[in-house]
Amino acid sequence: MPKVKTRRGAAKRFRKTGSGKLARNRAYSSHILTKKNQKRKRRLRTGTAVDQTNQKAVRKMCPYL
């Protein structure tokens, strides 16, 4: 079998945690921040786990992650 190419855009967006789960950054945190309150912006800074429904697709895009 030939090697599978990694989707480079996905490789930059996702990482694997110590327990093997997939981590991601939250969306909506890069611009138009004036109308978002402090609590919301603080929450956007924290990362989160990839949802169970999307994990299969992410693992397919990043086979060596």
C-alpha positions in Angstrom: 0.0 0.0 0.0 1.2 3.5 -0.8 1.5 6.1 1.9 -1.6 8.2 2.5 -1.2 12.0 2.1 -2.2 14.2 5.0 -4.6 17.1 4.4 -2.2 19.9 5.4 -5.0 22.3 6.3 -6.5 19.8 8.7 -3.1 18.9 10.2 -2.6 22.6 11.2 -6.0 22.8 12.9 -6.2 19.6 14.9 -3.8 17.9 17.4 -4.0 14.8 19.5 -4.2 15.0 23.3 -2.4 12.8 25.7 -5.4 10.4 26.0 -5.7 10.1 22.3 -8.6 12.4 21.7 -8.6 15.1 19.0 -8.4 18.7 20.1 -9.3 21.8 18.1 -9.5 25.6 18.6 -12.9 27.4 18.7 -14.2 29.4 15.8 -15.4 33.0 15.7 -12.4 34.4 17.7 -10.4 36.3 15.0 -12.3 39.5 14.1 -15.4 41.6 14.9 -14.5 41.2 18.6 -16.0 44.6 19.8 -19.6 43.3 20.0 -18.6 40.1 21.8 -18.5 40.3 25.6 -15.5 39.4 27.7 -16.9 36.1 28.9 -17.5 35.0 25.4 -14.0 36.0 24.2 -12.4 34.3 27.1 -14.3 31.1 26.4 -13.2 31.3 22.7 -9.6 31.3 23.8 -9.9 27.8 25.3 -9.7 24.8 23.1 -12.1 21.9 23.0 -12.4 18.3 21.9 -13.6 17.4 18.4 -17.2 16.1 18.4 -17.7 12.4 18.1 -19.6 12.8 14.8 -16.6 14.5 13.2 -13.8 12.3 14.6 -13.9 9.8 11.8 -13.6 12.5 9.1 -10.7 14.2 10.9 -8.8 10.9 11.4 -9.2 10.2 7.7 -7.8 13.6 6.8 -4.9 13.2 9.2 -4.0 9.5 9.2 -0.7 9.9 11.1 -1.9 12.4 13.7 
